[in-house]
Amino acid sequence: MDQKQINKEIFERLEKLEGAIGRTGVKKIIGAQSTKLDFSRNERNFVKLHAGGMNGEKKFALLVARMAKGETKVDVKTKDVETAWNKMKSKDLLGSPYNGKYATVAKGNGWVDSRKYGTYHITNSWKEIFDKV
């Protein structure tokens, strides 16, 4: 190998390395913004901003949190969550039809709870949905 080829290979490797570092930095910035929640936004916009990359149970907790405006004392009817969910099935929002399993798993993870049949409320630990696993 001559010096030009060596320099070219070094330059290409540096570009790949910088690209990898740049993507990681962007993901960290996006993750940090996810915890800045504005409950005055409409449901569709709120979900679009925060639900990206979440699984169904995290999306369920997020939607309950939005409907309760972040208040742990507010009960949200399961039927209202299901109705709102099914209005946002498109890929850029929730991405699938409502599934009752999401509520069960979210409750098992401690993000939501139920004081009475047919309602859910967020718990103090609901923001764990933003933690990376």
N, CA, C and O atoms as a GROMACS GRO file, in nm:
protein
  532
    1MET      N    1   0.084  -0.120   0.000
    1MET     CA    2   0.000   0.000   0.000
    1MET      C    3   0.087   0.125   0.000
    1MET      O    4   0.185   0.134   0.074
    2ASP      N    5   0.050   0.218  -0.082
    2ASP     CA    6   0.122   0.344  -0.081
    2ASP      C    7   0.053   0.441   0.015
    2ASP      O    8  -0.054   0.412   0.068
    3GLN      N    9   0.115   0.554   0.036
    3GLN     CA   10   0.066   0.650   0.135
    3GLN      C   11  -0.073   0.703   0.102
    3GLN      O   12  -0.153   0.727   0.193
    4LYS      N   13  -0.105   0.723  -0.027
    4LYS     CA   14  -0.238   0.772  -0.066
    4LYS      C   15  -0.346   0.672  -0.026
    4LYS      O   16  -0.450   0.713   0.026
    5GLN      N   17  -0.323   0.544  -0.048
    5GLN     CA   18  -0.421   0.442  -0.013
    5GLN      C   19  -0.439   0.434   0.139
    5GLN      O   20  -0.551   0.420   0.188
    6ILE      N   21  -0.329   0.444   0.211
    6ILE     CA   22  -0.335   0.441   0.358
    6ILE      C   23  -0.415   0.560   0.408
    6ILE      O   24  -0.502   0.544   0.494
    7ASN      N   25  -0.387   0.679   0.357
    7ASN     CA   26  -0.461   0.799   0.398
    7ASN      C   27  -0.609   0.787   0.366
    7ASN      O   28  -0.694   0.825   0.446
    8LYS      N   29  -0.640   0.734   0.247
    8LYS     CA   30  -0.778   0.717   0.207
    8LYS      C   31  -0.851   0.622   0.302
    8LYS      O   32  -0.963   0.650   0.345
    9GLU      N   33  -0.786   0.510   0.337
    9GLU     CA   34  -0.848   0.414   0.428
    9GLU      C   35  -0.868   0.474   0.567
    9GLU      O   36  -0.971   0.452   0.630
   10ILE      N   37  -0.770   0.547   0.615
   10ILE     CA   38  -0.781   0.613   0.746
   10ILE      C   39  -0.897   0.713   0.743
   10ILE      O   40  -0.977   0.718   0.837
   11PHE      N   41  -0.906   0.792   0.637
   11PHE     CA   42  -1.012   0.890   0.624
   11PHE      C   43  -1.150   0.824   0.624
   11PHE      O   44  -1.241   0.871   0.691
   12GLU      N   45  -1.165   0.714   0.549
   12GLU     CA   46  -1.293   0.642   0.544
   12GLU      C   47  -1.330   0.586   0.681
   12GLU      O   48  -1.446   0.594   0.722
   13ARG      N   49  -1.233   0.532   0.750
   13ARG     CA   50  -1.260   0.478   0.885
   13ARG      C   51  -1.300   0.589   0.982
   13ARG      O   52  -1.389   0.570   1.064
   14LEU      N   53  -1.234   0.703   0.972
   14LEU     CA   54  -1.270   0.816   1.058
   14LEU      C   55  -1.411   0.865   1.030
   14LEU      O   56  -1.485   0.897   1.123
   15GLU      N   57  -1.450   0.870   0.902
   15GLU     CA   58  -1.586   0.910   0.867
   15GLU      C   59  -1.688   0.814   0.926
   15GLU      O   60  -1.790   0.858   0.980
   16LYS      N   61  -1.662   0.684   0.918
   16LYS     CA   62  -1.753   0.584   0.975
   16LYS      C   63  -1.763   0.602   1.126
   16LYS      O   64  -1.872   0.596   1.183
   17LEU      N   65  -1.649   0.624   1.190
   17LEU     CA   66  -1.647   0.643   1.335
   17LEU      C   67  -1.722   0.769   1.375
   17LEU      O   68  -1.800   0.767   1.471
   18GLU      N   69  -1.700   0.878   1.303
   18GLU     CA   70  -1.772   1.002   1.333
   18GLU      C   71  -1.922   0.986   1.310
   18GLU      O   72  -2.003   1.039   1.386
   19GLY      N   73  -1.959   0.912   1.206
   19GLY     CA   74  -2.101   0.886   1.181
   19GLY      C   75  -2.164   0.808   1.295
   19GLY      O   76  -2.276   0.838   1.337
   20ALA      N   77  -2.093   0.707   1.347
   20ALA     CA   78  -2.145   0.629   1.459
   20ALA      C   79  -2.159   0.715   1.583
   20ALA      O   80  -2.258   0.704   1.655
   21ILE      N   81  -2.062   0.798   1.609
   21ILE     CA   82  -2.068   0.887   1.726
   21ILE      C   83  -2.182   0.988   1.710
   21ILE      O   84  -2.253   1.015   1.806
   22GLY      N   85  -2.199   1.042   1.590
   22GLY     CA   86  -2.305   1.139   1.564
   22GLY      C   87  -2.442   1.080   1.586
   22GLY      O   88  -2.528   1.146   1.646
   23ARG      N   89  -2.466   0.957   1.540
   23ARG     CA   90  -2.596   0.893   1.559
   23ARG      C   91  -2.624   0.868   1.706
   23ARG      O   92  -2.736   0.888   1.752
   24THR      N   93  -2.524   0.825   1.780
   24THR     CA   94  -2.543   0.802   1.924
   24THR      C   95  -2.580   0.932   1.994
   24THR      O   96  -2.670   0.934   2.078
   25GLY      N   97  -2.510   1.040   1.959
   25GLY     CA   98  -2.540   1.168   2.021
   25GLY      C   99  -2.682   1.214   1.993
   25GLY      O  100  -2.748   1.268   2.082
   26VAL      N  101  -2.730   1.192   1.871
   26VAL     CA  102  -2.865   1.231   1.835
   26VAL      C  103  -2.966   1.151   1.917
   26VAL      O  104  -3.063   1.209   1.966
   27LYS      N  105  -2.946   1.021   1.932
   27LYS     CA  106  -3.038   0.939   2.010
   27LYS      C  107  -3.044   0.986   2.155
   27LYS      O  108  -3.152   0.988   2.216
   28LYS      N  109  -2.930   1.024   2.211
   28LYS     CA  110  -2.931   1.071   2.349
   28LYS      C  111  -3.011   1.201   2.362
   28LYS      O  112  -3.084   1.220   2.459
   29ILE      N  113  -2.996   1.290   2.264
   29ILE     CA  114  -3.070   1.416   2.267
   29ILE      C  115  -3.220   1.389   2.256
   29ILE      O  116  -3.298   1.447   2.330
   30ILE      N  117  -3.260   1.302   2.163
   30ILE     CA  118  -3.402   1.270   2.145
   30ILE      C  119  -3.458   1.207   2.272
   30ILE      O  120  -3.568   1.242   2.313
   31GLY      N  121  -3.384   1.115   2.335
   31GLY     CA  122  -3.430   1.052   2.458
   31GLY      C  123  -3.448   1.153   2.570
   31GLY      O  124  -3.542   1.143   2.649
   32ALA      N  125  -3.359   1.251   2.577
   32ALA     CA  126  -3.370   1.353   2.682
   32ALA      C  127  -3.494   1.440   2.660
   32ALA      O  128  -3.557   1.482   2.757
   33GLN      N  129  -3.530   1.466   2.535
   33GLN     CA  130  -3.646   1.548   2.508
   33GLN      C  131  -3.776   1.475   2.541
   33GLN      O  132  -3.877   1.540   2.567
   34SER      N  133  -3.774   1.343   2.541
   34SER     CA  134  -3.896   1.266   2.564
   34SER      C  135  -3.955   1.290   2.702
   34SER      O  136  -4.076   1.271   2.721
   35THR      N  137  -3.874   1.330   2.798
   35THR     CA  138  -3.925   1.349   2.933
   35THR      C  139  -3.984   1.488   2.954
   35THR      O  140  -4.043   1.513   3.059
   36LYS      N  141  -3.971   1.579   2.857
   36LYS     CA  142  -4.033   1.711   2.865
   36LYS      C  143  -4.174   1.698   2.813
   36LYS      O  144  -4.196   1.694   2.692
   37LEU      N  145  -4.269   1.690   2.902
   37LEU     CA  146  -4.406   1.659   2.864
   37LEU      C  147  -4.496   1.782   2.875
   37LEU      O  148  -4.498   1.850   2.977
   38ASP      N  149  -4.569   1.807   2.769
   38ASP     CA  150  -4.664   1.918   2.766
   38ASP      C  151  -4.803   1.858   2.748
   38ASP      O  152  -4.844   1.825   2.637
   39PHE      N  153  -4.875   1.844   2.859
   39PHE     CA  154  -5.006   1.778   2.857
   39PHE      C  155  -5.115   1.865   2.794
   39PHE      O  156  -5.228   1.819   2.777
   40SER      N  157  -5.082   1.989   2.761
   40SER     CA  158  -5.181   2.073   2.695
   40SER      C  159  -5.191   2.042   2.545
   40SER      O  160  -5.285   2.086   2.479
   41ARG      N  161  -5.095   1.968   2.492
   41ARG     CA  162  -5.101   1.929   2.351
   41ARG      C  163  -5.217   1.833   2.329
   41ARG      O  164  -5.256   1.761   2.421
   42ASN      N  165  -5.272   1.831   2.208
   42ASN     CA  166  -5.379   1.736   2.181
   42ASN      C  167  -5.322   1.594   2.182
   42ASN      O  168  -5.202   1.573   2.166
   43GLU      N  169  -5.411   1.496   2.200
   43GLU     CA  170  -5.366   1.357   2.217
   43GLU      C  171  -5.282   1.307   2.101
   43GLU      O  172  -5.179   1.243   2.123
   44ARG      N  173  -5.324   1.334   1.980
   44ARG     CA  174  -5.251   1.285   1.862
   44ARG      C  175  -5.110   1.341   1.858
   44ARG      O  176  -5.014   1.267   1.834
   45ASN      N  177  -5.095   1.470   1.881
   45ASN     CA  178  -4.964   1.532   1.878
   45ASN      C  179  -4.877   1.481   1.993
   45ASN      O  180  -4.759   1.454   1.974
   46PHE      N  181  -4.935   1.470   2.111
   46PHE     CA  182  -4.863   1.420   2.228
   46PHE      C  183  -4.808   1.280   2.201
   46PHE      O  184  -4.691   1.252   2.227
   47VAL      N  185  -4.893   1.193   2.149
   47VAL     CA  186  -4.852   1.055   2.118
   47VAL      C  187  -4.745   1.054   2.010
   47VAL      O  188  -4.647   0.980   2.020
   48LYS      N  189  -4.763   1.134   1.907
   48LYS     CA  190  -4.666   1.138   1.798
   48LYS      C  191  -4.528   1.181   1.848
   48LYS      O  192  -4.426   1.129   1.802
   49LEU      N  193  -4.524   1.275   1.940
   49LEU     CA  194  -4.398   1.325   1.994
   49LEU      C  195  -4.328   1.225   2.086
   49LEU      O  196  -4.205   1.218   2.087
   50HIS      N  197  -4.406   1.148   2.163
   50HIS     CA  198  -4.344   1.070   2.271
   50HIS      C  199  -4.349   0.918   2.256
   50HIS      O  200  -4.274   0.849   2.325
   51ALA      N  201  -4.434   0.864   2.169
   51ALA     CA  202  -4.453   0.718   2.165
   51ALA      C  203  -4.356   0.646   2.074
   51ALA      O  204  -4.354   0.522   2.073
   52GLY      N  205  -4.278   0.716   1.998
   52GLY     CA  206  -4.185   0.653   1.905
   52GLY      C  207  -4.090   0.556   1.975
   52GLY      O  208  -4.026   0.592   2.074
   53GLY      N  209  -4.080   0.434   1.924
   53GLY     CA  210  -3.989   0.335   1.981
   53GLY      C  211  -4.041   0.262   2.103
   53GLY      O  212  -3.972   0.176   2.157
   54MET      N  213  -4.161   0.295   2.147
   54MET     CA  214  -4.218   0.228   2.266
   54MET      C  215  -4.296   0.104   2.225
   54MET      O  216  -4.346   0.094   2.113
   55ASN      N  217  -4.305   0.008   2.318
   55ASN     CA  218  -4.390  -0.109   2.295
   55ASN      C  219  -4.532  -0.076   2.341
   55ASN      O  220  -4.558   0.033   2.391
   56GLY      N  221  -4.624  -0.172   2.324
   56GLY     CA  222  -4.765  -0.147   2.351
   56GLY      C  223  -4.796  -0.107   2.495
   56GLY      O  224  -4.876  -0.017   2.518
   57GLU      N  225  -4.732  -0.173   2.591
   57GLU     CA  226  -4.762  -0.141   2.732
   57GLU      C  227  -4.711  -0.002   2.770
   57GLU      O  228  -4.773   0.067   2.851
   58LYS      N  229  -4.598   0.039   2.713
   58LYS     CA  230  -4.548   0.174   2.740
   58LYS      C  231  -4.640   0.278   2.676
   58LYS      O  232  -4.668   0.383   2.734
   59LYS      N  233  -4.686   0.247   2.554
   59LYS     CA  234  -4.779   0.338   2.487
   59LYS      C  235  -4.909   0.349   2.566
   59LYS      O  236  -4.969   0.457   2.574
   60PHE      N  237  -4.954   0.238   2.623
   60PHE     CA  238  -5.076   0.241   2.704
   60PHE      C  239  -5.058   0.336   2.823
   60PHE      O  240  -5.143   0.421   2.848
   61ALA      N  241  -4.947   0.320   2.895
   61ALA     CA  242  -4.920   0.407   3.010
   61ALA      C  243  -4.908   0.553   2.966
   61ALA      O  244  -4.956   0.643   3.036
   62LEU      N  245  -4.844   0.577   2.852
   62LEU     CA  246  -4.831   0.713   2.800
   62LEU      C  247  -4.968   0.774   2.770
   62LEU      O  248  -4.993   0.890   2.804
   63LEU      N  249  -5.054   0.696   2.708
   63LEU     CA  250  -5.187   0.748   2.674
   63LEU      C  251  -5.270   0.774   2.800
   63LEU      O  252  -5.341   0.875   2.807
   64VAL      N  253  -5.263   0.685   2.897
   64VAL     CA  254  -5.334   0.709   3.024
   64VAL      C  255  -5.279   0.836   3.090
   64VAL      O  256  -5.356   0.916   3.142
   65ALA      N  257  -5.147   0.853   3.088
   65ALA     CA  258  -5.086   0.972   3.147
   65ALA      C  259  -5.135   1.099   3.078
   65ALA      O  260  -5.165   1.198   3.144
   66ARG      N  261  -5.143   1.095   2.945
   66ARG     CA  262  -5.192   1.212   2.870
   66ARG      C  263  -5.337   1.242   2.904
   66ARG      O  264  -5.376   1.358   2.922
   67MET      N  265  -5.418   1.136   2.910
   67MET     CA  266  -5.561   1.156   2.938
   67MET      C  267  -5.584   1.206   3.080
   67MET      O  268  -5.682   1.276   3.107
   68ALA      N  269  -5.493   1.171   3.172
   68ALA     CA  270  -5.501   1.217   3.311
   68ALA      C  271  -5.422   1.345   3.333
   68ALA      O  272  -5.414   1.395   3.445
   69LYS      N  273  -5.364   1.398   3.226
   69LYS     CA  274  -5.282   1.520   3.232
   69LYS      C  275  -5.167   1.507   3.332
   69LYS      O  276  -5.126   1.605   3.395
   70GLY      N  277  -5.115   1.383   3.347
   70GLY     CA  278  -5.001   1.359   3.435
   70GLY      C  279  -5.035   1.346   3.582
   70GLY      O  280  -4.945   1.333   3.665
   71GLU      N  281  -5.162   1.349   3.615
   71GLU     CA  282  -5.206   1.344   3.755
   71GLU      C  283  -5.231   1.200   3.798
   71GLU      O  284  -5.308   1.128   3.734
   72THR      N  285  -5.168   1.156   3.907
   72THR     CA  286  -5.184   1.019   3.955
   72THR      C  287  -5.320   0.996   4.021
   72THR      O  288  -5.363   0.881   4.035
   73LYS      N  289  -5.388   1.101   4.060
   73LYS     CA  290  -5.517   1.086   4.129
   73LYS      C  291  -5.636   1.075   4.033
   73LYS      O  292  -5.748   1.048   4.076
   74VAL      N  293  -5.612   1.097   3.904
   74VAL     CA  294  -5.720   1.098   3.806
   74VAL      C  295  -5.740   0.956   3.749
   74VAL      O  296  -5.646   0.895   3.698
   75ASP      N  297  -5.863   0.906   3.759
   75ASP     CA  298  -5.898   0.777   3.700
   75ASP      C  299  -5.943   0.798   3.556
   75ASP      O  300  -6.017   0.892   3.525
   76VAL      N  301  -5.896   0.711   3.468
   76VAL     CA  302  -5.932   0.716   3.326
   76VAL      C  303  -6.004   0.586   3.293
   76VAL      O  304  -5.955   0.477   3.325
   77LYS      N  305  -6.118   0.596   3.230
   77LYS     CA  306  -6.196   0.478   3.196
   77LYS      C  307  -6.124   0.398   3.087
   77LYS      O  308  -6.074   0.454   2.989
   78THR      N  309  -6.120   0.267   3.106
   78THR     CA  310  -6.057   0.178   3.009
   78THR      C  311  -6.120   0.196   2.871
   78THR      O  312  -6.050   0.197   2.770
   79LYS      N  313  -6.251   0.211   2.867
   79LYS     CA  314  -6.321   0.228   2.740
   79LYS      C  315  -6.276   0.356   2.670
   79LYS      O  316  -6.265   0.359   2.547
   80ASP      N  317  -6.251   0.463   2.747
   80ASP     CA  318  -6.203   0.588   2.687
   80ASP      C  319  -6.063   0.572   2.629
   80ASP      O  320  -6.032   0.626   2.524
   81VAL      N  321  -5.977   0.495   2.700
   81VAL     CA  322  -5.842   0.469   2.649
   81VAL      C  323  -5.852   0.390   2.519
   81VAL      O  324  -5.784   0.422   2.421
   82GLU      N  325  -5.936   0.287   2.518
   82GLU     CA  326  -5.952   0.203   2.399
   82GLU      C  327  -6.004   0.286   2.280
   82GLU      O  328  -5.954   0.272   2.169
   83THR      N  329  -6.101   0.372   2.305
   83THR     CA  330  -6.156   0.457   2.199
   83THR      C  331  -6.049   0.551   2.144
   83THR      O  332  -6.034   0.563   2.022
   84ALA      N  333  -5.976   0.617   2.234
   84ALA     CA  334  -5.871   0.709   2.190
   84ALA      C  335  -5.762   0.634   2.114
   84ALA      O  336  -5.714   0.680   2.011
   85TRP      N  337  -5.725   0.516   2.165
   85TRP     CA  338  -5.622   0.434   2.101
   85TRP      C  339  -5.662   0.400   1.958
   85TRP      O  340  -5.584   0.417   1.865
   86ASN      N  341  -5.784   0.353   1.942
   86ASN     CA  342  -5.828   0.307   1.810
   86ASN      C  343  -5.847   0.421   1.710
   86ASN      O  344  -5.862   0.396   1.590
   87LYS      N  345  -5.846   0.544   1.758
   87LYS     CA  346  -5.846   0.659   1.668
   87LYS      C  347  -5.704   0.694   1.622
   87LYS      O  348  -5.685   0.777   1.533
   88MET      N  349  -5.604   0.629   1.684
   88MET     CA  350  -5.464   0.660   1.654
   88MET      C  351  -5.385   0.534   1.615
   88MET      O  352  -5.271   0.516   1.657
   89LYS      N  353  -5.446   0.448   1.534
   89LYS     CA  354  -5.382   0.321   1.497
   89LYS      C  355  -5.276   0.335   1.388
   89LYS      O  356  -5.203   0.239   1.363
   90SER      N  357  -5.265   0.449   1.325
   90SER     CA  358  -5.171   0.462   1.214
   90SER      C  359  -5.027   0.442   1.262
   90SER      O  360  -4.996   0.459   1.379
   91LYS      N  361  -4.940   0.406   1.169
   91LYS     CA  362  -4.801   0.373   1.202
   91LYS      C  363  -4.725   0.488   1.266
   91LYS      O  364  -4.638   0.465   1.350
   92ASP      N  365  -4.756   0.611   1.230
   92ASP     CA  366  -4.683   0.725   1.288
   92ASP      C  367  -4.736   0.764   1.427
   92ASP      O  368  -4.683   0.855   1.490
   93LEU      N  369  -4.840   0.694   1.473
   93LEU     CA  370  -4.892   0.722   1.608
   93LEU      C  371  -4.874   0.597   1.695
   93LEU      O  372  -4.763   0.573   1.743
   94LEU      N  373  -4.978   0.519   1.718
   94LEU     CA  374  -4.967   0.402   1.805
   94LEU      C  375  -4.936   0.273   1.728
   94LEU      O  376  -4.884   0.178   1.787
   95GLY      N  377  -4.966   0.269   1.602
   95GLY     CA  378  -4.920   0.162   1.516
   95GLY      C  379  -4.996   0.031   1.515
   95GLY      O  380  -4.963  -0.057   1.435
   96SER      N  381  -5.097   0.015   1.599
   96SER     CA  382  -5.174  -0.110   1.602
   96SER      C  383  -5.305  -0.086   1.675
   96SER      O  384  -5.320   0.013   1.746
   97PRO      N  385  -5.401  -0.178   1.658
   97PRO     CA  386  -5.526  -0.165   1.732
   97PRO      C  387  -5.504  -0.188   1.882
   97PRO      O  388  -5.404  -0.249   1.922
   98TYR      N  389  -5.596  -0.139   1.962
   98TYR     CA  390  -5.588  -0.158   2.108
   98TYR      C  391  -5.589  -0.307   2.142
   98TYR      O  392  -5.659  -0.386   2.079
   99ASN      N  393  -5.510  -0.343   2.242
   99ASN     CA  394  -5.504  -0.480   2.292
   99ASN      C  395  -5.507  -0.472   2.445
   99ASN      O  396  -5.422  -0.406   2.504
  100GLY      N  397  -5.602  -0.540   2.508
  100GLY     CA  398  -5.614  -0.536   2.653
  100GLY      C  399  -5.490  -0.586   2.726
  100GLY      O  400  -5.470  -0.554   2.843
  101LYS      N  401  -5.408  -0.665   2.657
  101LYS     CA  402  -5.284  -0.715   2.717
  101LYS      C  403  -5.192  -0.600   2.757
  101LYS      O  404  -5.119  -0.609   2.856
  102TYR      N  405  -5.194  -0.490   2.680
  102TYR     CA  406  -5.108  -0.376   2.711
  102TYR      C  407  -5.135  -0.322   2.852
  102TYR      O  408  -5.042  -0.289   2.924
  103ALA      N  409  -5.262  -0.315   2.889
  103ALA     CA  410  -5.299  -0.265   3.022
  103ALA      C  411  -5.249  -0.360   3.130
  103ALA      O  412  -5.197  -0.317   3.233
  104THR      N  413  -5.265  -0.490   3.105
  104THR     CA  414  -5.222  -0.590   3.203
  104THR      C  415  -5.072  -0.584   3.227
  104THR      O  416  -5.026  -0.587   3.342
  105VAL      N  417  -4.994  -0.574   3.120
  105VAL     CA  418  -4.849  -0.568   3.133
  105VAL      C  419  -4.805  -0.436   3.196
  105VAL      O  420  -4.714  -0.434   3.278
  106ALA      N  421  -4.870  -0.326   3.157
  106ALA     CA  422  -4.836  -0.195   3.216
  106ALA      C  423  -4.864  -0.196   3.367
  106ALA      O  424  -4.788  -0.138   3.445
  107LYS      N  425  -4.972  -0.260   3.405
  107LYS     CA  426  -5.004  -0.272   3.548
  107LYS      C  427  -4.902  -0.360   3.618
  107LYS      O  428  -4.858  -0.330   3.729
  108GLY      N  429  -4.863  -0.469   3.553
  108GLY     CA  430  -4.760  -0.557   3.609
  108GLY      C  431  -4.626  -0.488   3.626
  108GLY      O  432  -4.551  -0.521   3.718
  109ASN      N  433  -4.597  -0.393   3.539
  109ASN     CA  434  -4.472  -0.318   3.550
  109ASN      C  435  -4.481  -0.202   3.649
  109ASN      O  436  -4.381  -0.136   3.677
  110GLY      N  437  -4.600  -0.177   3.700
  110GLY     CA  438  -4.618  -0.072   3.801
  110GLY      C  439  -4.635   0.067   3.746
  110GLY      O  440  -4.626   0.165   3.821
  111TRP      N  441  -4.661   0.080   3.616
  111TRP     CA  442  -4.677   0.213   3.557
  111TRP      C  443  -4.819   0.265   3.571
  111TRP      O  444  -4.841   0.386   3.580
  112VAL      N  445  -4.916   0.174   3.574
  112VAL     CA  446  -5.056   0.210   3.596
  112VAL      C  447  -5.112   0.116   3.703
  112VAL      O  448  -5.054   0.011   3.733
  113ASP      N  449  -5.224   0.155   3.758
  113ASP     CA  450  -5.295   0.070   3.855
  113ASP      C  451  -5.444   0.096   3.838
  113ASP      O  452  -5.485   0.184   3.762
  114SER      N  453  -5.522   0.019   3.910
  114SER     CA  454  -5.667   0.032   3.898
  114SER      C  455  -5.729   0.037   4.037
  114SER      O  456  -5.713  -0.056   4.116
  115ARG      N  457  -5.800   0.146   4.067
  115ARG     CA  458  -5.868   0.157   4.196
  115ARG      C  459  -6.002   0.088   4.194
  115ARG      O  460  -6.049   0.037   4.296
  116LYS      N  461  -6.065   0.085   4.075
  116LYS     CA  462  -6.192   0.016   4.061
  116LYS      C  463  -6.203  -0.041   3.920
  116LYS      O  464  -6.132   0.002   3.829
  117TYR      N  465  -6.291  -0.136   3.904
  117TYR     CA  466  -6.307  -0.204   3.777
  117TYR      C  467  -6.339  -0.105   3.665
  117TYR      O  468  -6.425  -0.018   3.679
  118GLY      N  469  -6.267  -0.121   3.553
  118GLY     CA  470  -6.295  -0.039   3.435
  118GLY      C  471  -6.223   0.093   3.430
  118GLY      O  472  -6.249   0.175   3.342
  119THR      N  473  -6.131   0.117   3.524
  119THR     CA  474  -6.054   0.242   3.522
  119THR      C  475  -5.906   0.214   3.550
  119THR      O  476  -5.870   0.113   3.610
  120TYR      N  477  -5.824   0.304   3.504
  120TYR     CA  478  -5.680   0.300   3.532
  120TYR      C  479  -5.634   0.438   3.572
  120TYR      O  480  -5.694   0.539   3.534
  121HIS      N  481  -5.527   0.443   3.648
  121HIS     CA  482  -5.460   0.568   3.679
  121HIS      C  483  -5.310   0.543   3.673
  121HIS      O  484  -5.264   0.431   3.694
  122ILE      N  485  -5.234   0.647   3.644
  122ILE     CA  486  -5.089   0.631   3.641
  122ILE      C  487  -5.036   0.629   3.785
  122ILE      O  488  -5.097   0.686   3.876
  123THR      N  489  -4.924   0.563   3.803
  123THR     CA  490  -4.860   0.560   3.934
  123THR      C  491  -4.743   0.658   3.933
  123THR      O  492  -4.711   0.718   3.830
  124ASN      N  493  -4.681   0.674   4.048
  124ASN     CA  494  -4.566   0.765   4.057
  124ASN      C  495  -4.449   0.720   3.972
  124ASN      O  496  -4.363   0.801   3.937
  125SER      N  497  -4.444   0.592   3.938
  125SER     CA  498  -4.331   0.541   3.860
  125SER      C  499  -4.360   0.533   3.710
  125SER      O  500  -4.285   0.467   3.637
  126TRP      N  501  -4.465   0.596   3.662
  126TRP     CA  502  -4.503   0.583   3.522
  126TRP      C  503  -4.397   0.638   3.426
  126TRP      O  504  -4.390   0.592   3.312
  127LYS      N  505  -4.316   0.732   3.468
  127LYS     CA  506  -4.215   0.789   3.379
  127LYS      C  507  -4.102   0.692   3.348
  127LYS      O  508  -4.015   0.722   3.265
  128GLU      N  509  -4.102   0.576   3.413
  128GLU     CA  510  -4.004   0.473   3.380
  128GLU      C  511  -4.022   0.426   3.235
  128GLU      O  512  -3.931   0.364   3.179
  129ILE      N  513  -4.135   0.454   3.175
  129ILE     CA  514  -4.157   0.414   3.036
  129ILE      C  515  -4.056   0.478   2.942
  129ILE      O  516  -4.035   0.429   2.831
  130PHE      N  517  -3.994   0.586   2.984
  130PHE     CA  518  -3.894   0.653   2.901
  130PHE      C  519  -3.754   0.596   2.920
  130PHE      O  520  -3.663   0.630   2.844
  131ASP      N  521  -3.734   0.511   3.021
  131ASP     CA  522  -3.604   0.451   3.045
  131ASP      C  523  -3.570   0.352   2.934
  131ASP      O  524  -3.657   0.280   2.886
  132LYS      N  525  -3.447   0.350   2.894
  132LYS     CA  526  -3.400   0.254   2.793
  132LYS      C  527  -3.376   0.121   2.862
  132LYS      O  528  -3.320   0.115   2.971
  133VAL      N  529  -3.418   0.013   2.795
  133VAL     CA  530  -3.398  -0.121   2.854
  133VAL      C  531  -3.281  -0.188   2.789
  133VAL      O  532  -3.248  -0.302   2.824
   0.00000   0.00000   0.00000
